[in-house]
């Protein structure tokens, strides 16, 4: 089943049948693919002719379901032994977002995911991150380790100098409290970049 046909079936609940095909085509034309549609905010979706409040709700529910299914796969076992599931989750949650979002995954002593929390919500090319706040939250949760994750709306996951600097600051702050930073993963539509794999951690 094509993305267009799947989208038509989904929209069939909230868009009249005669125009569902056209609306699905317009959405794909506007946002590129299902990921782009799911990540778009309500006002953006509402600008597509034929997309009303009910259709927007269905599309937002689709995104939430996708993210939660991916997260459940990550939570099922230690993160470091289910790395591909973690990357899938990060891509589904972040790859198509129009603004930069920085998240911290807090892990327990067995490296099981305890919490996935938003650290900073930013602009198209920057999200302000304060290392002390990341570490403070890790201590509040009694976490033993963390993985940093953020997206590049440009699509290119290559770390910037600012990304490298803030990561090193967080690692140094974490060491003081015996916390381990396993990795920093950057997500873009073109793929993912791991600081550990790149030798930056």
C-alpha positions in Angstrom: 0.0 0.0 0.0 1.4 3.4 -1.0 1.7 6.3 1.4 -1.0 8.0 -0.6 -3.4 5.1 -0.2 -2.7 4.7 3.5 -3.2 8.4 4.1 -6.5 8.2 2.2 -7.7 5.4 4.5 -6.8 7.5 7.5 -8.4 10.6 6.2 -11.6 8.6 5.4 -12.7 9.1 9.0 -12.6 12.9 8.8 -12.6 14.0 5.2 -15.4 13.2 2.7 -14.6 10.4 0.4 -14.8 12.3 -2.9 -12.0 14.7 -1.8 -9.8 12.3 0.4 -7.5 11.4 -2.5 -6.9 15.1 -3.4 -6.4 16.1 0.2 -3.9 13.2 0.7 -2.0 14.3 -2.5 -1.9 17.9 -1.3 -0.6 16.9 2.1 2.2 14.8 0.6 3.0 17.6 -1.9 3.2 20.2 0.9 5.1 18.2 3.5 7.0 15.6 1.5 6.1 12.3 3.2 4.2 10.8 6.1 6.9 11.8 8.6 6.7 15.5 7.5 2.9 15.4 7.7 2.9 13.9 11.2 5.4 16.4 12.4 3.6 19.5 11.1 1.7 21.6 13.6 -2.0 22.1 13.5 -2.1 25.6 11.8 0.2 24.3 9.0 -2.0 21.3 8.4 -5.1 23.5 8.5 -3.8 25.6 5.6 -4.3 22.6 3.3 -7.7 22.9 1.7 -10.1 20.2 3.1 -8.1 19.6 6.3 -10.4 20.5 9.2 -10.1 20.0 13.0 -11.1 16.3 12.9 -8.4 15.5 10.2 -5.8 17.4 12.2 -6.7 15.4 15.3 -6.4 12.1 13.4 -3.0 13.1 12.0 -1.7 14.2 15.5 -3.0 10.9 16.9 -1.1 9.0 14.2 2.1 10.7 15.3 1.6 10.0 19.0 0.9 6.4 18.3 4.0 6.0 16.1 6.2 7.7 18.8 4.8 5.6 21.6 5.2 2.3 19.7 8.8 3.2 19.0 9.4 4.2 22.6 7.9 0.9 23.9 10.5 -1.0 21.9 13.3 1.1 23.6 11.9 0.6 27.1 11.7 -3.2 26.7 15.4 -3.9 27.4 18.7 -2.1 28.2 19.2 0.8 25.7 22.7 -0.2 24.8 21.6 -3.6 23.7 18.7 -2.2 21.6 20.6 0.6 19.9 18.7 0.3 16.6 15.4 0.6 18.4 16.7 3.8 20.1 17.7 5.2 16.7 14.3 4.3 15.2 12.6 6.0 18.1 14.8 9.2 17.8 14.1 9.4 14.1 10.3 8.9 14.4 10.2 11.5 17.3 12.5 14.1 15.9 13.6 13.8 12.3 10.8 15.8 10.7 10.3 18.5 13.4 10.5 22.0 11.9 12.4 23.4 14.9 15.4 22.2 16.9 14.5 20.1 20.0 17.0 18.9 22.5 16.1 15.9 24.7 17.8 13.9 27.4 17.2 10.1 27.9 17.8 9.3 31.5 18.8 5.7 32.3 18.9 3.6 35.4 21.8 1.4 36.6 20.8 -1.3 34.2 20.7 1.2 31.3 16.9 0.9 31.1 15.2 4.1 29.9 13.6 5.8 32.9 12.5 9.1 31.3 12.7 10.9 28.0 12.5 14.6 28.7 12.5 17.8 26.6 15.5 19.9 27.6 15.1 22.8 25.1 12.8 23.7 22.3 14.4 26.1 19.9 14.4 27.7 16.5 15.2 26.3 13.1 18.9 26.1 14.0 19.4 26.4 17.7 18.0 25.2 21.0 19.5 26.7 24.2 20.8 24.0 26.5 22.1 24.6 30.1 24.3 21.7 31.2 23.6 22.3 34.9 19.8 21.8 34.3 20.4 18.5 32.5 22.6 17.3 35.4 20.2 18.6 38.1 17.3 16.7 36.5 19.4 13.5 36.3 20.1 13.8 40.0 16.4 14.4 40.8 15.5 11.2 38.9 18.4 9.2 40.5 19.6 8.4 37.0 22.9 6.6 36.5 23.5 7.6 32.9 22.1 9.6 30.0 22.0 9.8 26.3 21.6 13.2 24.7 19.5 13.5 21.5 18.6 16.5 19.3 17.5 17.1 15.8 18.8 19.3 12.9 15.8 20.6 11.0 18.1 21.3 8.0 18.2 17.5 7.5 22.0 17.2 7.9 22.9 15.5 11.2 26.6 16.6 11.2 27.5 18.0 14.6 28.2 21.8 14.8 30.9 23.3 16.9 28.2 24.5 19.4 26.9 20.9 19.6 30.4 19.6 20.4 31.0 22.3 23.0 27.7 21.8 24.9 28.2 18.0 24.9 31.7 18.3 26.4 30.3 20.7 29.1 27.6 18.2 30.0 30.1 15.3 30.1 32.4 17.2 32.4 29.5 18.3 34.7 28.2 14.7 34.8 31.6 13.3 35.8 31.5 15.3 39.0 28.4 13.3 40.1 29.5 10.0 38.8 27.0 10.1 35.9 27.9 8.6 32.5 27.0 10.2 29.2 26.8 7.2 26.8 26.3 9.2 23.6 24.9 12.3 21.9 22.8 11.4 18.8 21.9 14.0 16.3 18.9 13.2 14.0 18.2 14.7 10.6 16.1 13.6 7.7 19.3 12.5 6.0 20.3 10.1 8.8 21.8 10.2 12.3 25.2 11.0 13.7 26.6 9.5 16.9 29.2 11.4 18.9 30.6 8.1 20.1 30.9 6.6 16.6 32.5 9.9 15.4 35.1 9.7 18.2 33.7 13.0 19.8 33.0 11.3 23.2 
